[in-house]
Amino acid sequence: MNRCLRLLPLLALLALPPLQAATAQDAAPQNAPARSEQNQSAAKPAERAGGGFDAQRSETRHQLPLPSGPLAYTAVAEFLPLRDGPRDEVAARVFTVTYTLDGAPRDRRPVAFVFNGGPGASSAYLHLGALGPKVVGFNDDGSLTRPPAPLLDNPDSWLAFTDLVFIDPVGTGYSRGMRRDGGKEEGARRDEDPGKRFWSVDADSRSMAEIVRLWLTRNGRWESPKFLVGESYGGFRIAKMANRLIDDTGIAVNGLIMVSPVVDFATIRGGGGLLVPALRLPSYAASASANGLVPGTPEQAAAEAERYAFTGYLTGLAGLDYRRPGAAQGFFTEVARTTGLPEELVTRFRGEVPTDIFARELLRGRGRVASVYDGTFTAADPDPSAARLPFDPFLKGTVPTYTTAFAAYAREWLGVRTEVPFDLLSDRVNRDWEWPRSGQPSAVDDLQAALTLQPALRVLIAHGRTDLITPYMASRWVASRLELPDGQADRVAVTVYEGGHMMYTRAPERAKLSADAQALIEAALR
C-alpha cells in the first residue's frame, strides 16, 4: 500500500514467541484440510543451539472446487532464513506460504512470487484478495462487509495456471528480524528493530531476491518459468528485483505483473512538475462520475479527461499568471466541470487540487468523504471541521478485515500456531523506511534493463480507474517511454479495471485480472 498507511496505529510488536506447528491433538474445523509433514516439536528458539534454522514448517493438502473440476493442491507455510553480514548469520525469519498443484510436472509448471507494498504491507492483500485459493468476501460494489468478513473459495485463483509463493518482507506479517550477539554488535541499539537493516529500497530488493533464490534452491525449481507479482510499492519492488536477480543470482524472470503500482514516484507526487496533476486528472473525473457529479460513465468521464489532460489542462496550468488569477477563470471553470469540484476550491488551488483535498472536498456537501484508494468508496465525514482527514476510511477499514481473516485462515487451514501478532500493515516499517537522499525513487531504469536483458520478458500493469493514490495514467506515461524494439510494444500492457487500488474486491474485476494474468503467463511461455 501507499505511504499513507503511516496514518494507521502501530500494530507491530518486536517480541517473537516461536511459531508452533499444529499437532494431531489440535481441534480441527469442519471440513479441515489434511495435514502432513508438520513440525511436531515443542516451541524452541528460531536458531537452534546446534546452528540449524527452525523453519517451523506446516504442510497441508486441499481441494479447490471449480466448475471445470476440483484442483488438488498442497500448501506449505514456513519460515525461510535470511542471512546477512560478514559472518553470514541468520538476520531474519521470512514467512512464506506456497501453493503447488498436485501432480503437475515441476520443471514446466510456472511459479509466481507475490508481494504487496507499503513499504510495510504483508502479502495478505493479494493472498486473500485475488490470487489465493481463498478470498475475503466483500459487498458486490467492492465495499467492506460487516465483520467478520466471510472467507470463500476463489473461483479465479491463479493456482489454476501457476504455482504461488506469497512472501512477507521483514517486519510484515509474521516475518521478523533477529537480533544477533544479544544486540552487542558494533553500532547496534537495543531499542532498534533488528529488521531495520532491510528497510530501504536497495536492502529490500536484495533481500527479497535472495528469498526467491533460496526458495528455488530448496524446492528444486530452477527450471520452472518464473514470474514476479507485486501490488503498489510491490510493483516498484519487483521491477527492482527483476534487474537485481539477473545481476546477483543469474536468474531471469519470464514476466512481471504489477497491480496498482508506482514505477516512478515523480509521476505521483512532488518533483514531477505539471505532469503530476495532469496524470491524476482522469481518475478524478472517473471518481466524480461514479458519485454522480459529472455526466457519463466513469469510463467516459475518464476518457474525456485524458484528452483534456495533455491539451487544455496542461497548457492552462503552464500559462497561469498568479498576479492575474481572474484572467484564468474560464480555465478554472473547465477544471471544476471535469472534476466535479466546486469552482471556488479549484480557483483557490490554482487548478492543482491535491489528492487528499480532492477526496476530502468532493462530497463535503453530502457530509461524506471519499477514499484516496478508491474514489467510489465513501464514508460519513468523521470531522467536518477538519481541513484534512486523519485516516483513509477504506484502507483503515481493510485492516481488521484482512488481519482477522488471515489469522483465522493461517491457523485453521494452514496449520500455523503462533501468538505473534500478524502485522498486515506495519507503521514502524513505513515510518523508518530509508528512501534515497536525493531525487524521487524510480524503478524505470531497472524495468528497462530487465526488458533489454530478457527479450522474452512480458509485463502486465493493472490499475483501477478510480484509484487516486497511484493513478493509471502514471503507468501509461511510464510504459510509453520504455524503449522496445519495433513490433514488440505488446510486451508491456497497461490494463484498466473498474474500481480503485484494490479493484479485486469486486468479483467481476477479480475475474478479469485473473484472465489477464493467465494470458500474460501463457504468452510469456510461447
Secondary structure as UniProt FT lines:
FT   HELIX           3..7
FT   STRAND          20..21
FT   TURN            24..25
FT   TURN            30..31
FT   STRAND          34..36
FT   TURN            49..50
FT   STRAND          58..64
FT   TURN            67..68
FT   STRAND          71..84
FT   TURN            85..88
FT   STRAND          89..101
FT   TURN            102..103
FT   TURN            106..108
FT   STRAND          111..115
FT   TURN            118..120
FT   HELIX           124..126
FT   HELIX           127..131
FT   STRAND          134..136
FT   TURN            140..141
FT   STRAND          151..153
FT   TURN            155..156
FT   HELIX           158..160
FT   STRAND          163..167
FT   TURN            170..171
FT   STRAND          176..177
FT   HELIX           181..183
FT   TURN            186..187
FT   TURN            190..191
FT   HELIX           194..198
FT   HELIX           201..219
FT   TURN            222..223
FT   STRAND          226..231
FT   HELIX           233..249
FT   STRAND          255..259
FT   HELIX           265..267
FT   TURN            270..271
FT   TURN            273..274
FT   HELIX           275..290
FT   TURN            291..292
FT   HELIX           298..308
FT   HELIX           309..313
FT   HELIX           314..318
FT   TURN            322..323
FT   HELIX           325..328
FT   HELIX           329..339
FT   HELIX           343..348
FT   TURN            349..351
FT   HELIX           355..361
FT   TURN            362..363
FT   HELIX           364..366
FT   STRAND          368..370
FT   TURN            375..376
FT   STRAND          378..380
FT   TURN            384..385
FT   HELIX           393..412
FT   TURN            413..414
FT   STRAND          416..417
FT   HELIX           427..432
FT   HELIX           444..453
FT   TURN            455..456
FT   STRAND          458..464
FT   TURN            465..466
FT   HELIX           472..480
FT   TURN            486..487
FT   HELIX           489..491
FT   STRAND          492..497
FT   TURN            501..502
FT   HELIX           503..505
FT   HELIX           507..525
//
